Amino acid sequence: MDIRRRNNITVTGKPQGPPVVLAHGFGCDQNMWRLTVPALADDHRVVLFDYVGSGRSDLSAFTEDRYASLEGYARDAVEVCEALDLRDAVFVGHSVSAMTGVLAAVMAPERIGALVMVAPSPRYIDCDGYRGGFSAEDIDELLVSLESNYLGWSAAMAPVIMGNPERPELGEELTNSFCATDPDMARVFARTTFLSDSRDDLKTVRVPTLVLECTQDVIAPREVGAFVHRAIPGSTLVTLDATGHCPHLSAPQATNEAITTFLAGLR
């Protein structure tokens, strides 16, 4: 199988530079990183891709068995790295992709040498001693709404997820991205995302890790960022001057500065 075509791999930046892989979150695609790429391209080989079922990936490669767990998406990430023979890449994962990066680093430790977790959440549902931001009933209602009327759910939820109501164009972009995703594939990805519990996986991280959180984020509240930071020994936690769940779009300068500072420290 042609992985480059399957995952719509794009490579830009400095050909011989240290590799950075940018991985999008649920309902998104690689275009969501367009404001980050210029900040990295002068010094790094920048790799972008779409998970199968998202963006311009090969939708015929989608199987529910594979993508009903985060391991399926992590395998996509690893196979992208293998197709390009990347070594010690920095994996920058947004939202659920932050946890995908954790799993990928275990699957192929020679491929991934550092992690940047943008608005991560290892578990969205509250439980004893842990606040993920949602009750089990909240998530059930979210999934029922998504599955019964995906386009309506997207129009209602995307602006909430994005935040920044004073900049409606941001919410509109996320809405359009959600709506461009095949509803059946989005249903699988949503269940995989919102029902996952990857807290124990954080203990497996053995590489330098940057955790980026926003001051206000309805999807990943600050308690989650603090939990992730505590769970990964030696990680760095940066609270961005940003609101919403997509700081690489709403506050690209602050996000890029945090990422490039971290990358400079790896040299």
Secondary structure, 3 states (H helix, E strand, C coil): CCHHHHCCCEEEECCCCCEEEEECCCCCCHHHHCCCHHHHCCCCEEEECCCCCCCCCCHHHCCHHHHCCHHHHHHHHHHHHHHCCCCCEEEEEECHHHHHHHHHHHHCCCCEEEEEEECCCCECECECCECCCECHHHHHHHHHHHHHCHHHHHHHHHHHHHCCCCCHHHHHHHHHHHHCCCHHHHHHHHHHHHCCECHHHHHHCCCCEEEEEEEECCCCCHHHHHHHHHHCCCCEEEEEEEECCCHHHHCHHHHHHHHHHHHHHHC
